[in-house]
């Protein structure tokens, strides 16, 4: 209920105050597991994507956001779950893989934190690891924000694709995972001409 109300309110806000233009909505799978990877230029990205995807998107969000009880309630209502960044958070890994097995959409920002533009230093091997382990299709999404009120925001969904490790069935090392994450980010930024 809270999710549906929030979605309507955010939709009105984004359409009026941010004049959002959405491209590629036909690329969003209507059912089945999906790993939605997007760049992360704003704190509003999770809400923006959630409004324009019909299905609920479950996001990994830094654990610090869940320390405030009201914010924790709001985030959980929106389908978010906590992750401890910089540590091997086994619980969040299991949550991602469980959600994908259940046929849900999981939203991840492969850069791990907000960033204004493509930065090769900001990339996480874990993003690729989820795609390799789950074999779920990857849906890239690119976002361009303009901070001024009544300015245009652009959201572009690319075509889904599958990750193909170099040696199928073998352990994928961190170096290859970083290469895969780079490829995912290249596809994301190509959608918005960066």
C-alpha positions in Angstrom: 0.0 0.0 0.0 2.7 2.5 1.0 4.7 1.5 -2.0 1.8 2.2 -4.4 1.0 5.6 -2.8 4.7 6.6 -2.8 5.0 5.6 -6.5 2.0 7.8 -7.5 3.3 10.8 -5.5 6.9 10.4 -6.8 5.5 10.0 -10.4 3.6 13.3 -10.1 6.7 15.0 -8.6 9.1 13.7 -11.3 6.7 14.5 -14.2 6.0 18.1 -13.0 9.3 19.3 -11.4 11.8 17.2 -13.3 10.1 16.7 -16.6 11.5 13.2 -16.8 12.0 11.7 -20.3 12.1 7.9 -20.3 13.5 5.8 -23.2 13.6 2.1 -23.7 10.8 1.0 -21.4 10.0 -1.8 -23.8 13.4 -3.3 -22.9 12.2 -4.0 -19.3 11.3 -7.7 -19.0 7.7 -8.2 -17.8 8.6 -11.3 -15.7 11.4 -13.4 -14.5 14.7 -12.5 -12.6 16.4 -9.2 -13.6 19.6 -7.5 -12.4 19.0 -3.8 -13.1 22.3 -2.0 -13.1 22.4 1.8 -13.3 24.8 4.7 -12.8 24.3 6.7 -9.6 24.5 10.5 -10.0 21.8 11.3 -7.4 20.3 10.2 -4.1 17.0 10.1 -5.9 18.0 7.4 -8.4 16.3 4.6 -6.6 13.0 6.5 -6.5 13.3 7.6 -10.1 13.8 4.1 -11.5 11.2 2.6 -9.1 8.5 5.0 -10.5 9.1 4.2 -14.1 9.4 0.4 -13.8 6.0 -1.4 -13.5 7.5 -4.2 -11.3 8.9 -3.5 -7.8 12.7 -3.1 -7.8 14.5 -4.4 -4.7 17.6 -2.3 -4.0 20.7 -2.8 -2.0 21.2 0.2 0.2 24.0 1.0 2.6 23.4 -0.2 6.1 23.9 3.3 7.6 20.5 4.4 6.0 18.7 1.8 8.2 19.9 3.3 11.5 17.1 5.8 11.4 13.9 3.8 12.3 11.6 5.9 10.1 13.9 5.8 7.1 14.5 2.1 7.6 10.7 1.5 7.6 10.4 3.6 4.4 13.2 1.9 2.6 12.0 -1.6 3.5 8.5 -0.6 2.3 10.1 0.3 -1.0 11.8 -3.1 -1.3 15.3 -2.0 -0.2 17.5 -4.1 2.0 20.7 -3.2 3.9 24.3 -4.0 2.8 27.5 -3.4 4.7 29.8 -1.8 2.1 33.5 -2.7 2.1 32.9 -6.0 3.8 31.9 -9.5 2.6 28.3 -9.2 3.5 27.1 -12.8 3.1 23.6 -11.9 4.2 23.0 -9.4 1.4 24.5 -11.7 -1.2 22.0 -14.4 -0.1 19.2 -11.9 -0.3 20.1 -10.9 -3.8 20.3 -14.4 -5.0 17.1 -15.4 -3.3 15.2 -12.5 -4.8 16.5 -13.5 -8.3 15.4 -17.1 -7.7 12.0 -15.8 -6.8 11.9 -14.0 -10.2 12.2 -10.5 -8.8 14.1 -7.4 -10.1 17.2 -6.4 -8.0 18.6 -2.9 -8.5 22.3 -2.4 -8.0 24.6 0.6 -8.6 27.9 -1.0 -9.7 29.9 2.0 -8.7 28.8 1.4 -5.1 28.3 5.1 -4.3 27.0 8.3 -6.0 29.2 9.6 -8.7 28.8 12.5 -11.1 30.3 10.7 -14.1 32.1 7.6 -15.2 35.0 6.9 -12.8 37.0 3.7 -13.3 38.1 3.8 -9.7 34.4 3.5 -8.5 33.4 0.0 -9.5 32.6 -3.1 -7.5 33.5 -6.7 -8.5 30.4 -7.8 -6.5 28.1 -6.4 -9.2 29.5 -8.8 -11.8 29.6 -11.7 -9.3 25.8 -11.5 -8.9 25.3 -11.7 -12.7 27.8 -14.6 -13.0 26.3 -16.6 -10.1 22.6 -16.1 -10.9 22.8 -16.1 -14.7 20.0 -13.6 -14.6 19.7 -11.1 -17.5 21.3 -7.7 -16.9 19.2 -4.6 -17.7 21.4 -1.5 -18.0 19.9 1.9 -17.1 21.5 5.3 -17.6 20.4 8.4 -15.7 21.2 12.1 -16.5 20.2 14.6 -13.8 19.9 18.4 -14.0 19.6 19.8 -10.5 17.6 22.9 -11.5 13.8 22.8 -10.8 11.7 22.2 -13.9 14.8 21.0 -15.8 14.8 17.8 -17.7 16.0 14.4 -16.3 16.7 11.6 -18.7 16.3 7.9 -17.9 17.3 5.3 -20.5 16.8 1.5 -20.3 19.0 -0.5 -22.6 18.5 -4.0 -24.0 19.0 -6.9 -21.5 22.0 -9.1 -21.9 23.7 -12.1 -20.3 27.2 -12.2 -18.8 29.4 -14.8 -20.4 32.5 -15.6 -18.3 35.7 -16.5 -20.3 35.7 -20.1 -19.1 32.1 -21.3 -18.3 31.9 -23.5 -15.3 35.2 -22.4 -13.8 35.8 -20.1 -10.9 35.7 -16.4 -12.0 38.5 -14.4 -10.3 38.4 -10.8 -9.1 40.3 -9.5 -12.1 37.7 -11.0 -14.5 34.8 -9.8 -12.3 36.3 -6.2 -12.5 36.5 -6.5 -16.3 32.8 -7.6 -16.4 31.8 -4.7 -14.2 33.7 -2.4 -16.5 31.7 -3.8 -19.4 28.5 -3.3 -17.6 29.4 0.3 -16.8 30.5 1.0 -20.4 27.0 -0.2 -21.5 25.3 2.0 -19.0 27.2 5.1 -19.9 26.9 4.4 -23.6 23.1 4.8 -23.2 23.5 8.4 -22.1 26.4 9.3 -24.4 29.2 9.3 -21.9 
